[in-house]
Amino acid sequence: MSTIEKALQKNKALQENKAKDNSIEKAVEKQAETADAVEAAPAAKPKPAEKASPATSHDKPTLSLEHVREGFVSNVGRQIINEEYRAIKRKVLNNAFGPLAKTLNNSNIIMVTSPNPNEGKTFTSINLALSIALEQDKTVLLVDADVLRPSVMKTLQQPFENGLMEYLLGEVKDVGDVIYHTDLETLKVIPAGKSHHLSTELLASEKMLESVNEFSNRYPDRVVIIDSPPLVGINETAILANLAGQAVVVVQEGKTSLTRLSQAVDQLNPDMAKGFVINKSTRGSGDGSDYYGYYYGSKAD
């Protein structure tokens, strides 16, 4: 091979090596630029975790009072029963918010009871609650505390999940979860809940006392109607009598003797105001028809 040929081959090899070096250098520069760009770019912010939507508690249904329109106090027309309960509630409200209120403990807490079962106390409790709820400046909380034979929700023909006993047992944490709204905006209801063998102790508990005090004092326009067990032979009623400021004793005409009635009244707190409703009283009128009426009288010992 001639000297010229050798020189051409050497020159060609140098050019190939130079091209290879340039390619490597460009690749390194490109890699460096990419690294710089990555370093210069702001770090992507991590996507915030979505807040778990709070667990929505099961909304209690609004109780419909459509089933108790007939035979009960209503805001439709001037019915005899409306007029009768207007007279009864006026005495109760005067005791609750009038001059006598200062002498009573929890004057706006009214227990409704009777000497014996089946004298009409639940019927009276519901009607008294309905009548007071029709006032322009009052709200009513109807509490079924007859935990042995609860009848309020049965009479209203309404289902429910929990009640007073579940709250006192701690199975329901918030008392608001056992307060049911009705389609009458000024009336709310607390069912009795399930029966329990320690119902006497639960009603006598500090938790029950605190609840009643809250019912009494939280809203200045509130009246609390407590449907209570009968007076004679039931320990729970005597406990409730120490929590309420008034007692409405329902007596069915011709059923309860004066001796039995006296025994029943002896179970009440002597410092509370007491009223009597004579239920199923028939009074002959001039035209021979019967009058179904009530009588309310009150005294504070």
C-alpha positions, 0 to 999 in steps of 0.5 A: 500500500502506498504512502498516500493510501495509508494517509487517506485511511488514517484520515478517514479513521480520524474523521470516524472517531471524531464523529463518534466522539461528537455523537457521544458528546451530544448525547451526554449534553442532551442527557444533562439538559434533560436532567437540568430540566427535570431538576428545574421543573417544580415538583408536582404537588401530591393530589390531596386525598378526597375528604370522606363525606361524613356519614349521614345519619338515618333521618327519622321520618316526620310523623304524620298526624293524619290518622288522629284527625277524627276524635282528636283535637285538630285545627279544623273547625270548632269541635266540642273536643277542641273547646273542652281541651281549650278549657283544660289547657288554659289551667295548665298554661296558667300554672306553667307560666302564670304567677303560680309558676314561681312556686313550682319546680319545673312548672312547664313539665306536666305528667298525665296519669290515672289511678288505674289502667285504661282510664284515658290518660294517653288519649288525654296526653295526646289531646292536651299536647295537640291543643297546646301545640295550636297556641301561637307562642308555645311548642310541645314535647310529648314524652311517652314515659309509660315504659311498661305499656307504651301507647302514644306511638300505637295511638298515633299509628306511627313506627319508630326505631328508638325511644326514651329507654334506648337513650337512658341505656346509652344505646343512643348517645344523643337525645335528639336522636329519639325526638321525632318531628310531626307534621305539626311544626310545634309538636315533637314526640319521644317514644317510650322505647323498649321495655326493660327490667331496670326501667325504675332505676333508669327513670330515677337516674341522673341522666333522666333528671338532667334530660328533664331539666334540659327539656324544662329550661332549654326553650322558654316557650316549651311545654312538656307533656309526659304520658306516665304509668298509672299511679297505684302500684307502679313505682315509675310513676312516683319517680316521675312525680318528683320530676314534674311541676304539674300532674293531670289525673285522668279519672273515668267516671264510674270506674274509680272510687274516691278511696282509690283516687285518694290513694292514687293522689297520695303517690304524687309530690305534695308540692306539685299542682294537681288537676283532675280530668273526668273522662267519659262523663255523660251529662243529660242535656235538655234534648235527651242527648249525652254530653261527653265532657271533661272537668279540670280543677287544680290545686297546689298543696 
